[in-house]
Amino acid sequence: MAYAIRKRITAELMASFALSQKRIEAYVESATKGIADISEREVTAKLLRELTMDRNVWFITKERDTVLDLCQGISRQLRMGNTVFPEYYSEFIERRLQLDRAMEYCNALQDELQFIAETIPCDKNKYMNIVLELNKLYNYIKSLRASDNKFLPKIKKNEGNFCSDCSSVVSAAYFANVNSNGNANYNNASNVNGVRPDFTNPHDRT
């Protein structure tokens, strides 16, 4: 769905956002119809036509990069999120953050398209259809995010096993004293006869 929307918007980008010459001419005619002198009306109409086109070309050039970046962002974040199959909670959070960003891009793109449709003379129905498709994509990502709760039982089990494994690790204190037979113990780890690591920050020492 994200790819299809991206293709559709790219087509509109190449078509200058469905900029309508007919609507420009209607605007020029409306703006100059009160000028009685034909010559003056034609000169004014030509000037308005050129200014309108220049403004729209400038605006479209600026908006193309913005809209394309947002389209790419949706696809990128959605794909990045879908490449994570969480087995631990940190991975679950990473996947959720990627999907959240994809939803943010959907909202930003909807706002940008709405702004474009209100700014230049174009076929607003095309924009409305794309906005509706983006809304469907947003809801799809939202439901995908909610369905991720299915990973939680396995994550809880894995996290519990991980903690159990950690508890079986030999205390670091055992390295402090080594017998002649090679066995480590912590008999002298806490007094001056043994060796004990100092993990304090050197910047905190006085």
Residue pairs with C-beta under 8 A, 6 or more apart in sequence:
1 133
1 136
1 137
1 140
2 74
2 75
2 78
2 102
2 137
3 75
4 133
5 71
5 74
5 130
5 133
5 134
5 137
6 71
6 72
6 74
6 75
8 130
8 133
9 67
9 68
9 71
9 109
9 113
9 130
10 68
10 71
12 18
12 126
12 130
13 64
13 67
13 68
16 56
16 57
16 60
17 60
17 63
17 116
17 120
17 122
18 122
18 123
18 126
18 127
19 56
19 60
19 120
19 121
19 122
20 121
20 122
20 123
23 121
23 122
24 49
24 52
24 53
24 56
24 121
25 49
26 121
27 48
27 52
27 121
28 45
28 48
28 49
28 52
29 45
31 44
31 45
31 48
32 41
32 44
32 45
32 48
33 41
35 41
35 44
52 121
56 120
56 121
59 119
59 120
60 120
63 112
63 116
66 112
67 109
67 112
67 113
67 116
70 105
70 108
70 109
70 112
71 109
73 101
73 102
73 105
74 102
74 105
74 106
74 109
74 137
77 98
77 99
77 101
77 102
77 105
78 98
78 99
78 102
78 141
80 98
81 95
81 96
81 98
81 99
81 102
84 91
84 94
84 95
84 98
85 91
85 151
86 92
86 94
86 95
86 148
86 151
86 155
87 151
87 154
87 155
87 158
88 155
88 158
88 159
88 162
89 155
89 159
92 148
92 151
92 152
92 155
95 148
96 145
96 148
99 141
99 144
99 145
99 148
100 145
102 141
103 138
103 141
103 142
103 145
106 134
106 135
106 137
106 138
106 141
107 138
109 134
110 131
110 134
110 135
110 138
113 127
113 130
113 131
113 134
114 127
114 131
116 122
116 127
117 124
117 127
117 128
170 184
171 186
172 197
173 186
173 189
173 190
173 196
174 184
174 185
174 186
174 189
175 184
176 184
176 185
176 186
176 188
176 189
176 194
176 195
176 196
177 184
177 185
177 186
177 187
177 188
177 189
177 194
177 195
178 184
178 185
179 185
186 194
187 194
188 194
188 195
189 195
189 196
190 196
